[in-house]
Amino acid sequence: MNSKKYVIFLSIVAALGGFLFGFDTAVISGAERFIQEKWQLSDWSHGMAVAIALYGTVLGALFGGIPADKYGRKSSLLWIGLLYFVSAVGSALAPDVITFMIFRFIGGLGVGASSVVAPMYISEIAPAKNRGVLVALFQFNIVFGILMAYFSNYLIEMANFNESWRWMLGMEAIPALIYTLLTIKVPKSPRWLIAHQNNIEEATEILSKTDPDGAEEAIRLAIEERKREKVKVGFSALFKKSHFKTTLLAIMIALFNQLSGINAIIYFAPRVFEMAGIDQESALLSTIGIGAVNMVATMLGLYLIDRIGRKKLMLIGSIGYIVSLILIAYSFSGGAISPSYLPIFVFVFIASHAVGQGSVIWVFISEVFPNETRAYGQSIGCFTHWILAAVIANVFPFFANVFGPVSIFGFFALMMVWQLIWVLTKMPETKGRSLEEIQQDMIKTNA
């Protein structure tokens, strides 16, 4: 196997954690109404049952960098697969809402950890010239997983299985097992081997297979960085003057990602459509449309990310967010636009997210931190992303009933205006540069 095919294979295997991430995130949208009816849950307890996976995700994101640093990226990927598998089986067989929430929480740990470890692993094995598209394979697999979850939910619902929601949740066990077995075949991260094991020989052997043209220079710069980096590794290091502006970049891109309202749509898509008067079957079909648009637009983002760069994609996505969210809010207002157009506006919103934030976030966070602190930096960015996702998913049913969709989607539109300003004034471009070259720029920025 030549180097190009080999690095693609490794990237796809690691990115399959993204498929499980997406499947686990979206599969609940088809099951959440049945769960509420089965256990007679109030709006708040129902919101908690849906959001509990996200609270697990928050902890998985926050602490996922610790084992990735101590035991390596490869070992962490393997354990993530096992978490997904246990969660899928346990959630499907849960006899009561507490047991259900425990197993969904376990799955959330896997989602959070995979959002830290998989992009980081890919960024550390990939050549600079196509690192963007390879890391963005993680996002492609997320949206592919979302599409497959929606499609699986629809087929199971139409098959009219008894307690169909259990089948919906249990389907995840199959890809989880496949992913776990495949991770056994991937090598350790070469940059982790240098930064944390000082194992230059094994790192050189791996990089010579994944990036033969840039291996020698990458090893030289990584060794120099290891000698230069004197900051004690840990979360506290991220908030020291030498790293703070870099940390702020990761926090801000993650913050804006969730303030777009993306997870409110992903988690509650059928409910949002039904709020506009669309019948249940059409609402489920529309969610498949969301998944399809998401995947096609993500493919476009993958094509463009190493060509026009991260910043331009974020600008395109920000403008699309603002326009589509204003139209979504207006379609609920009783104005001239009929609610029947809502699916089209949601599709535009999803496409804007997929091309912009969706394609960029995991790539950008995995690039801006130095090798020594990347695991903790990735964790803080992912933690910000997921704590907001958890809160929004938890309160969305309540706020949707109290304030209505016009106010909610209007708020999301306003937040995206602030994202546009941030991208224009603060976000650096990272395309086409080695991780070590980016780090040299970040040192100047933080000085």
DOTI-496823 format. One line per field, with one value per residue (C-alpha): residue number from 1; residue in one letter; x, y, z. Coordinates in Angstrom, 1 decimal. Last residue first. Layout:
! DOTI-496823
pos	(NUM | ...)
code	(A | ...)
east	(X | ...)
north	(Y | ...)
up	(Z | ...)
This chain:
! DOTI-496823
pos	(447 | 446 | 445 | 444 | 443 | 442 | 441 | 440 | 439 | 438 | 437 | 436 | 435 | 434 | 433 | 432 | 431 | 430 | 429 | 428 | 427 | 426 | 425 | 424 | 423 | 422 | 421 | 420 | 419 | 418 | 417 | 416 | 415 | 414 | 413 | 412 | 411 | 410 | 409 | 408 | 407 | 406 | 405 | 404 | 403 | 402 | 401 | 400 | 399 | 398 | 397 | 396 | 395 | 394 | 393 | 392 | 391 | 390 | 389 | 388 | 387 | 386 | 385 | 384 | 383 | 382 | 381 | 380 | 379 | 378 | 377 | 376 | 375 | 374 | 373 | 372 | 371 | 370 | 369 | 368 | 367 | 366 | 365 | 364 | 363 | 362 | 361 | 360 | 359 | 358 | 357 | 356 | 355 | 354 | 353 | 352 | 351 | 350 | 349 | 348 | 347 | 346 | 345 | 344 | 343 | 342 | 341 | 340 | 339 | 338 | 337 | 336 | 335 | 334 | 333 | 332 | 331 | 330 | 329 | 328 | 327 | 326 | 325 | 324 | 323 | 322 | 321 | 320 | 319 | 318 | 317 | 316 | 315 | 314 | 313 | 312 | 311 | 310 | 309 | 308 | 307 | 306 | 305 | 304 | 303 | 302 | 301 | 300 | 299 | 298 | 297 | 296 | 295 | 294 | 293 | 292 | 291 | 290 | 289 | 288 | 287 | 286 | 285 | 284 | 283 | 282 | 281 | 280 | 279 | 278 | 277 | 276 | 275 | 274 | 273 | 272 | 271 | 270 | 269 | 268 | 267 | 266 | 265 | 264 | 263 | 262 | 261 | 260 | 259 | 258 | 257 | 256 | 255 | 254 | 253 | 252 | 251 | 250 | 249 | 248 | 247 | 246 | 245 | 244 | 243 | 242 | 241 | 240 | 239 | 238 | 237 | 236 | 235 | 234 | 233 | 232 | 231 | 230 | 229 | 228 | 227 | 226 | 225 | 224 | 223 | 222 | 221 | 220 | 219 | 218 | 217 | 216 | 215 | 214 | 213 | 212 | 211 | 210 | 209 | 208 | 207 | 206 | 205 | 204 | 203 | 202 | 201 | 200 | 199 | 198 | 197 | 196 | 195 | 194 | 193 | 192 | 191 | 190 | 189 | 188 | 187 | 186 | 185 | 184 | 183 | 182 | 181 | 180 | 179 | 178 | 177 | 176 | 175 | 174 | 173 | 172 | 171 | 170 | 169 | 168 | 167 | 166 | 165 | 164 | 163 | 162 | 161 | 160 | 159 | 158 | 157 | 156 | 155 | 154 | 153 | 152 | 151 | 150 | 149 | 148 | 147 | 146 | 145 | 144 | 143 | 142 | 141 | 140 | 139 | 138 | 137 | 136 | 135 | 134 | 133 | 132 | 131 | 130 | 129 | 128 | 127 | 126 | 125 | 124 | 123 | 122 | 121 | 120 | 119 | 118 | 117 | 116 | 115 | 114 | 113 | 112 | 111 | 110 | 109 | 108 | 107 | 106 | 105 | 104 | 103 | 102 | 101 | 100 | 99 | 98 | 97 | 96 | 95 | 94 | 93 | 92 | 91 | 90 | 89 | 88 | 87 | 86 | 85 | 84 | 83 | 82 | 81 | 80 | 79 | 78 | 77 | 76 | 75 | 74 | 73 | 72 | 71 | 70 | 69 | 68 | 67 | 66 | 65 | 64 | 63 | 62 | 61 | 60 | 59 | 58 | 57 | 56 | 55 | 54 | 53 | 52 | 51 | 50 | 49 | 48 | 47 | 46 | 45 | 44 | 43 | 42 | 41 | 40 | 39 | 38 | 37 | 36 | 35 | 34 | 33 | 32 | 31 | 30 | 29 | 28 | 27 | 26 | 25 | 24 | 23 | 22 | 21 | 20 | 19 | 18 | 17 | 16 | 15 | 14 | 13 | 12 | 11 | 10 | 9 | 8 | 7 | 6 | 5 | 4 | 3 | 2 | 1)
code	(A | N | T | K | I | M | D | Q | Q | I | E | E | L | S | R | G | K | T | E | P | M | K | T | L | V | W | I | L | Q | W | V | M | M | L | A | F | F | G | F | I | S | V | P | G | F | V | N | A | F | F | P | F | V | N | A | I | V | A | A | L | I | W | H | T | F | C | G | I | S | Q | G | Y | A | R | T | E | N | P | F | V | E | S | I | F | V | W | I | V | S | G | Q | G | V | A | H | S | A | I | F | V | F | V | F | I | P | L | Y | S | P | S | I | A | G | G | S | F | S | Y | A | I | L | I | L | S | V | I | Y | G | I | S | G | I | L | M | L | K | K | R | G | I | R | D | I | L | Y | L | G | L | M | T | A | V | M | N | V | A | G | I | G | I | T | S | L | L | A | S | E | Q | D | I | G | A | M | E | F | V | R | P | A | F | Y | I | I | A | N | I | G | S | L | Q | N | F | L | A | I | M | I | A | L | L | T | T | K | F | H | S | K | K | F | L | A | S | F | G | V | K | V | K | E | R | K | R | E | E | I | A | L | R | I | A | E | E | A | G | D | P | D | T | K | S | L | I | E | T | A | E | E | I | N | N | Q | H | A | I | L | W | R | P | S | K | P | V | K | I | T | L | L | T | Y | I | L | A | P | I | A | E | M | G | L | M | W | R | W | S | E | N | F | N | A | M | E | I | L | Y | N | S | F | Y | A | M | L | I | G | F | V | I | N | F | Q | F | L | A | V | L | V | G | R | N | K | A | P | A | I | E | S | I | Y | M | P | A | V | V | S | S | A | G | V | G | L | G | G | I | F | R | F | I | M | F | T | I | V | D | P | A | L | A | S | G | V | A | S | V | F | Y | L | L | G | I | W | L | L | S | S | K | R | G | Y | K | D | A | P | I | G | G | F | L | A | G | L | V | T | G | Y | L | A | I | A | V | A | M | G | H | S | W | D | S | L | Q | W | K | E | Q | I | F | R | E | A | G | S | I | V | A | T | D | F | G | F | L | F | G | G | L | A | A | V | I | S | L | F | I | V | Y | K | K | S | N | M)
east	(3.7 | 0.5 | 0.4 | 4.1 | 3.9 | 0.8 | 2.8 | 5.5 | 2.7 | 1.3 | 4.8 | 4.9 | 1.5 | 2.7 | 1.1 | -1.2 | -4.3 | -4.0 | -5.9 | -6.3 | -9.7 | -9.9 | -11.4 | -13.5 | -14.2 | -15.3 | -17.6 | -19.3 | -19.7 | -21.4 | -23.9 | -24.3 | -25.4 | -28.2 | -29.5 | -29.6 | -31.7 | -34.1 | -34.4 | -35.5 | -37.7 | -39.7 | -39.8 | -42.0 | -41.1 | -42.7 | -43.2 | -39.9 | -38.2 | -39.2 | -38.4 | -35.1 | -33.8 | -31.9 | -30.8 | -29.4 | -27.7 | -26.1 | -24.9 | -23.4 | -21.5 | -20.5 | -18.8 | -17.0 | -15.8 | -14.6 | -12.5 | -11.1 | -10.4 | -8.6 | -6.4 | -5.7 | -4.7 | -2.8 | -0.6 | 2.7 | 2.1 | 1.4 | -2.3 | -3.8 | -4.3 | -6.7 | -9.0 | -9.1 | -9.8 | -12.5 | -14.3 | -13.8 | -16.2 | -19.1 | -18.6 | -18.7 | -19.8 | -21.9 | -23.4 | -24.5 | -25.9 | -27.9 | -29.3 | -30.2 | -32.0 | -33.8 | -35.0 | -36.3 | -38.0 | -39.8 | -41.3 | -44.6 | -44.7 | -45.9 | -44.0 | -46.2 | -46.1 | -47.5 | -44.3 | -43.1 | -41.8 | -40.1 | -37.9 | -36.9 | -36.2 | -34.0 | -32.2 | -31.5 | -30.1 | -27.8 | -26.6 | -25.8 | -23.7 | -21.8 | -21.2 | -19.6 | -17.4 | -16.4 | -15.5 | -13.3 | -11.5 | -10.7 | -9.0 | -9.8 | -8.3 | -7.6 | -11.1 | -12.8 | -13.4 | -14.1 | -16.7 | -18.3 | -18.5 | -20.0 | -22.7 | -23.6 | -23.7 | -25.8 | -28.2 | -28.8 | -29.2 | -31.6 | -33.6 | -33.8 | -35.2 | -37.8 | -39.0 | -39.5 | -41.5 | -43.5 | -44.5 | -45.4 | -47.5 | -46.1 | -48.0 | -45.0 | -44.5 | -44.4 | -41.3 | -39.6 | -40.7 | -39.2 | -35.9 | -35.5 | -32.0 | -30.4 | -32.3 | -31.6 | -28.1 | -27.4 | -28.7 | -26.0 | -25.0 | -23.5 | -20.8 | -20.3 | -19.0 | -16.8 | -15.2 | -14.8 | -13.2 | -10.7 | -9.6 | -9.5 | -7.0 | -4.7 | -4.9 | -4.2 | -1.1 | 2.0 | 0.0 | -1.1 | -4.6 | -3.8 | -1.1 | -3.7 | -5.4 | -2.2 | 1.3 | 3.9 | 5.2 | 8.8 | 8.2 | 11.5 | 13.1 | 9.8 | 9.4 | 12.8 | 12.1 | 8.8 | 10.5 | 13.1 | 10.5 | 8.3 | 11.2 | 12.2 | 8.7 | 7.5 | 8.0 | 7.3 | 4.1 | 2.1 | 4.8 | 7.9 | 5.7 | 5.3 | 9.0 | 10.1 | 7.8 | 9.1 | 12.7 | 11.9 | 10.5 | 10.7 | 7.6 | 5.4 | 6.3 | 8.0 | 5.6 | 2.6 | 3.9 | 4.1 | 0.5 | 0.4 | -0.3 | -3.8 | -4.8 | -6.5 | -8.7 | -10.5 | -11.9 | -13.5 | -14.9 | -16.7 | -18.1 | -19.5 | -20.9 | -23.1 | -24.0 | -25.6 | -28.6 | -29.7 | -31.0 | -33.5 | -34.4 | -35.3 | -37.3 | -39.4 | -41.2 | -42.9 | -41.7 | -43.8 | -41.6 | -42.3 | -40.7 | -37.7 | -37.2 | -37.5 | -35.2 | -32.5 | -32.7 | -32.4 | -29.5 | -27.8 | -28.0 | -26.6 | -23.8 | -23.0 | -23.0 | -20.5 | -18.5 | -18.0 | -17.0 | -14.3 | -13.3 | -12.6 | -9.3 | -8.3 | -9.6 | -7.7 | -4.5 | -4.1 | -1.0 | 0.2 | 0.7 | -1.5 | -0.4 | -0.8 | -3.9 | -5.6 | -4.9 | -6.1 | -9.3 | -10.0 | -9.0 | -11.1 | -14.4 | -14.0 | -13.8 | -17.0 | -18.9 | -17.6 | -18.6 | -22.0 | -22.4 | -21.9 | -24.5 | -27.0 | -26.3 | -27.1 | -30.1 | -31.7 | -31.1 | -32.9 | -35.7 | -36.6 | -36.1 | -33.2 | -32.5 | -31.9 | -29.9 | -27.7 | -26.8 | -26.0 | -24.1 | -21.9 | -21.0 | -20.3 | -18.1 | -16.2 | -15.4 | -14.1 | -11.8 | -10.1 | -9.7 | -8.1 | -5.5 | -4.6 | -4.3 | -1.8 | -1.7 | -1.0 | -1.9 | -5.0 | -5.9 | -6.0 | -7.4 | -10.7 | -11.3 | -13.2 | -14.6 | -15.8 | -17.2 | -19.2 | -20.2 | -21.7 | -23.7 | -24.7 | -25.9 | -28.1 | -29.7 | -32.5 | -33.5 | -32.9 | -35.3 | -37.9 | -37.4 | -38.0 | -40.9 | -42.5 | -42.0 | -44.8 | -42.3 | -43.6 | -44.8 | -41.6 | -39.6 | -41.8 | -41.3 | -37.5 | -36.9 | -36.6 | -34.6 | -32.5 | -30.7 | -29.2 | -26.3 | -25.5 | -25.4 | -23.2 | -20.7 | -20.7 | -19.8 | -17.3 | -15.5 | -15.3 | -12.9 | -10.1 | -10.6 | -11.0 | -7.8 | -5.8 | -7.0 | -6.3 | -2.8 | -2.2 | -3.6 | -1.3 | 1.7 | 1.5 | 0.0)
north	(37.0 | 34.9 | 35.8 | 35.3 | 31.8 | 31.1 | 31.7 | 29.2 | 26.7 | 27.0 | 26.1 | 23.1 | 21.8 | 22.0 | 24.7 | 24.3 | 25.9 | 27.7 | 31.0 | 33.2 | 34.0 | 37.4 | 40.2 | 38.7 | 35.4 | 37.3 | 39.7 | 36.7 | 34.9 | 38.0 | 38.0 | 34.3 | 35.0 | 37.3 | 34.5 | 32.1 | 34.6 | 34.9 | 31.1 | 31.1 | 34.2 | 32.9 | 29.3 | 30.0 | 31.6 | 29.2 | 26.0 | 26.2 | 27.3 | 24.1 | 21.8 | 23.5 | 23.5 | 20.2 | 20.3 | 23.8 | 23.0 | 19.9 | 21.5 | 24.4 | 22.0 | 20.1 | 22.8 | 24.3 | 20.8 | 20.2 | 23.4 | 22.5 | 18.9 | 19.8 | 22.2 | 19.4 | 16.9 | 19.6 | 20.6 | 19.1 | 19.0 | 22.7 | 23.9 | 25.6 | 22.6 | 20.2 | 23.1 | 24.2 | 20.8 | 19.9 | 23.2 | 23.6 | 21.3 | 21.7 | 25.4 | 26.3 | 24.0 | 21.8 | 24.7 | 26.6 | 23.4 | 22.7 | 26.3 | 26.0 | 22.6 | 24.3 | 27.0 | 24.4 | 22.4 | 25.6 | 26.4 | 24.8 | 27.4 | 29.9 | 33.1 | 36.2 | 36.4 | 34.0 | 34.3 | 30.7 | 31.3 | 34.5 | 32.5 | 30.1 | 33.0 | 34.8 | 31.5 | 30.9 | 34.4 | 34.5 | 30.9 | 31.4 | 34.5 | 32.6 | 29.6 | 31.6 | 33.4 | 30.2 | 28.6 | 31.7 | 31.2 | 27.5 | 27.7 | 28.2 | 24.9 | 22.8 | 23.3 | 23.4 | 19.7 | 18.8 | 21.6 | 20.4 | 16.9 | 18.5 | 20.1 | 16.7 | 15.1 | 17.7 | 17.9 | 14.1 | 14.2 | 17.1 | 15.3 | 12.2 | 14.6 | 15.7 | 12.1 | 11.9 | 15.2 | 13.9 | 10.8 | 13.0 | 15.6 | 19.1 | 21.8 | 24.1 | 22.7 | 19.3 | 20.4 | 21.4 | 18.2 | 16.0 | 18.0 | 17.8 | 16.5 | 17.7 | 21.1 | 22.0 | 20.7 | 23.2 | 26.2 | 28.6 | 29.2 | 25.7 | 26.4 | 29.9 | 28.5 | 26.0 | 28.7 | 30.9 | 28.3 | 27.2 | 30.8 | 31.6 | 28.7 | 30.2 | 33.6 | 32.0 | 29.9 | 31.9 | 34.1 | 31.1 | 29.8 | 26.7 | 25.7 | 25.3 | 22.5 | 20.4 | 20.1 | 22.1 | 24.8 | 24.2 | 23.6 | 24.5 | 21.0 | 19.4 | 22.1 | 21.4 | 17.6 | 18.3 | 20.7 | 18.0 | 15.2 | 17.3 | 18.3 | 14.6 | 13.4 | 16.0 | 14.0 | 10.6 | 11.6 | 8.5 | 5.8 | 7.8 | 9.3 | 5.9 | 4.9 | 8.3 | 8.1 | 4.6 | 6.0 | 9.2 | 7.7 | 10.6 | 9.1 | 12.1 | 14.6 | 12.2 | 9.3 | 11.7 | 13.2 | 9.8 | 8.8 | 5.1 | 2.7 | 1.6 | -2.0 | -2.4 | 0.5 | -1.8 | -4.1 | -1.2 | 0.3 | -2.9 | -3.3 | 0.2 | -0.2 | -3.1 | -1.7 | 1.4 | -0.6 | -0.9 | 2.7 | 2.4 | -1.2 | 0.0 | 2.9 | 0.4 | -0.8 | -3.5 | -3.1 | -1.1 | -1.6 | 2.1 | 3.1 | 0.8 | 2.2 | 5.8 | 5.4 | 3.7 | 6.6 | 9.2 | 7.3 | 6.7 | 10.4 | 11.3 | 8.8 | 10.3 | 13.7 | 12.6 | 10.6 | 13.8 | 15.6 | 13.1 | 13.2 | 16.9 | 15.7 | 14.2 | 17.2 | 19.7 | 17.7 | 17.7 | 19.8 | 19.4 | 15.6 | 13.7 | 11.6 | 14.2 | 15.8 | 12.4 | 11.6 | 15.0 | 14.7 | 11.3 | 12.1 | 15.1 | 14.5 | 10.8 | 11.5 | 13.5 | 10.9 | 8.0 | 9.7 | 10.4 | 6.7 | 6.1 | 8.8 | 7.0 | 3.9 | 5.7 | 7.5 | 4.3 | 2.7 | 5.7 | 5.7 | 2.0 | -1.5 | -0.5 | -3.1 | -0.6 | 1.8 | -1.1 | -2.4 | 0.9 | 2.2 | -0.9 | -0.6 | 3.1 | 2.8 | -0.1 | 2.1 | 4.8 | 2.3 | 1.5 | 5.2 | 5.9 | 3.2 | 4.7 | 8.3 | 7.4 | 6.2 | 9.3 | 12.1 | 10.3 | 9.2 | 12.9 | 14.4 | 12.6 | 14.5 | 17.5 | 15.9 | 12.8 | 14.9 | 17.1 | 14.1 | 12.5 | 15.7 | 15.3 | 11.8 | 13.1 | 15.6 | 13.4 | 12.1 | 15.5 | 17.1 | 14.5 | 15.2 | 18.9 | 18.5 | 15.9 | 12.2 | 9.6 | 6.7 | 5.2 | 8.5 | 10.4 | 7.5 | 7.3 | 11.0 | 10.7 | 7.7 | 9.2 | 12.2 | 9.9 | 8.4 | 11.8 | 12.1 | 8.4 | 8.1 | 11.3 | 10.2 | 6.7 | 8.0 | 10.4 | 7.4 | 6.2 | 9.1 | 7.1 | 4.3 | 6.7 | 8.6 | 5.4 | 4.2 | 7.7 | 7.6 | 4.2 | 5.1 | 8.1 | 6.3 | 3.4 | 0.0)
up	(22.7 | 22.1 | 18.4 | 17.9 | 19.6 | 17.5 | 14.3 | 15.4 | 16.2 | 12.6 | 11.3 | 13.7 | 12.6 | 8.9 | 6.7 | 3.7 | 5.4 | 8.7 | 8.3 | 11.4 | 13.0 | 14.8 | 12.7 | 9.9 | 11.7 | 14.8 | 12.9 | 11.2 | 14.5 | 16.0 | 13.1 | 13.8 | 17.4 | 16.1 | 13.9 | 16.8 | 18.8 | 15.9 | 15.8 | 19.5 | 19.3 | 16.3 | 17.6 | 20.6 | 23.9 | 26.4 | 24.4 | 22.4 | 25.6 | 27.4 | 24.5 | 23.9 | 27.5 | 27.6 | 23.9 | 24.4 | 27.7 | 26.3 | 23.1 | 25.0 | 27.3 | 24.1 | 22.1 | 25.2 | 26.1 | 22.5 | 22.6 | 26.1 | 25.1 | 21.9 | 23.9 | 26.4 | 23.7 | 21.8 | 24.7 | 23.8 | 20.1 | 19.9 | 19.5 | 16.4 | 14.2 | 16.0 | 16.8 | 13.1 | 11.7 | 14.1 | 13.5 | 9.8 | 7.9 | 10.2 | 10.8 | 7.1 | 4.4 | 6.7 | 8.7 | 5.5 | 4.1 | 7.3 | 7.2 | 3.6 | 4.3 | 7.2 | 4.9 | 2.4 | 5.2 | 6.4 | 3.0 | 4.1 | 7.0 | 4.3 | 3.9 | 4.1 | 7.9 | 10.4 | 12.5 | 12.1 | 8.5 | 9.8 | 12.3 | 9.6 | 7.1 | 9.7 | 10.4 | 6.7 | 6.0 | 9.1 | 8.7 | 5.0 | 5.8 | 8.5 | 6.3 | 3.5 | 6.0 | 7.7 | 4.4 | 3.7 | 7.0 | 6.6 | 3.3 | -0.4 | -1.7 | 1.4 | 2.7 | -0.7 | -1.5 | 2.1 | 2.3 | -0.9 | 0.6 | 3.7 | 1.5 | 0.1 | 3.5 | 5.2 | 2.3 | 2.6 | 6.4 | 6.3 | 3.6 | 5.8 | 8.5 | 5.9 | 5.6 | 9.3 | 9.2 | 6.2 | 8.3 | 11.3 | 9.5 | 8.9 | 10.9 | 11.5 | 15.0 | 13.3 | 11.4 | 14.6 | 16.3 | 13.5 | 13.7 | 17.5 | 18.0 | 14.7 | 14.7 | 18.3 | 17.7 | 14.9 | 16.9 | 15.6 | 19.2 | 19.1 | 16.5 | 17.9 | 21.2 | 19.5 | 17.3 | 20.3 | 22.6 | 20.1 | 19.3 | 23.0 | 23.6 | 21.0 | 22.7 | 26.0 | 25.1 | 26.1 | 28.5 | 30.6 | 30.2 | 28.3 | 30.8 | 33.5 | 31.5 | 31.8 | 30.4 | 32.4 | 30.1 | 28.9 | 25.2 | 23.5 | 23.5 | 22.4 | 19.7 | 18.4 | 18.2 | 16.4 | 14.0 | 13.0 | 12.8 | 10.6 | 8.3 | 7.9 | 7.4 | 4.8 | 1.6 | 3.2 | 4.9 | 6.0 | 5.5 | 6.5 | 9.3 | 10.8 | 10.7 | 11.9 | 14.9 | 15.7 | 15.7 | 17.5 | 20.6 | 22.9 | 24.6 | 25.2 | 22.5 | 20.0 | 20.3 | 20.4 | 17.1 | 15.5 | 16.5 | 17.2 | 14.4 | 13.2 | 12.9 | 16.3 | 15.4 | 12.9 | 15.5 | 17.5 | 14.3 | 13.3 | 16.8 | 16.9 | 13.3 | 14.6 | 18.0 | 16.5 | 15.5 | 19.1 | 19.3 | 16.5 | 17.5 | 20.9 | 19.4 | 17.5 | 20.6 | 18.5 | 15.0 | 12.6 | 9.5 | 8.7 | 12.0 | 11.4 | 7.9 | 9.1 | 12.0 | 9.8 | 7.3 | 10.1 | 11.7 | 8.3 | 7.6 | 11.0 | 10.5 | 7.1 | 8.8 | 11.4 | 8.9 | 6.8 | 10.0 | 10.7 | 7.0 | 7.8 | 9.3 | 5.9 | 4.0 | 6.1 | 6.3 | 2.6 | 2.0 | 5.6 | 5.4 | 7.8 | 10.9 | 13.6 | 12.2 | 12.0 | 15.6 | 16.8 | 14.7 | 16.3 | 19.9 | 20.9 | 19.1 | 19.9 | 23.6 | 23.6 | 21.5 | 23.6 | 26.9 | 25.4 | 24.8 | 28.5 | 29.2 | 26.9 | 29.0 | 32.3 | 30.8 | 29.7 | 33.2 | 34.7 | 32.2 | 32.8 | 31.4 | 29.1 | 26.4 | 23.5 | 25.7 | 27.0 | 23.6 | 22.1 | 25.1 | 25.4 | 21.7 | 21.8 | 24.9 | 23.3 | 20.2 | 22.5 | 24.2 | 20.9 | 20.0 | 23.3 | 22.8 | 19.4 | 20.7 | 23.4 | 27.0 | 28.9 | 26.4 | 24.9 | 28.5 | 29.5 | 26.3 | 26.8 | 30.1 | 28.9 | 25.8 | 27.6 | 30.4 | 28.0 | 26.0 | 29.1 | 29.5 | 25.8 | 26.4 | 29.2 | 26.8 | 25.6 | 29.0 | 30.5 | 27.9 | 28.8 | 32.5 | 31.8 | 29.4 | 31.7 | 31.1 | 30.8 | 30.7 | 27.4 | 26.0 | 26.5 | 25.1 | 22.1 | 21.4 | 21.8 | 19.5 | 16.0 | 17.2 | 19.5 | 16.4 | 15.6 | 18.1 | 18.3 | 14.5 | 14.2 | 16.8 | 15.5 | 12.0 | 13.7 | 15.3 | 11.7 | 11.3 | 12.9 | 10.4 | 7.5 | 8.5 | 8.7 | 5.3 | 3.7 | 5.3 | 3.7 | 0.3 | 0.0 | 1.4 | -1.0 | 0.0)
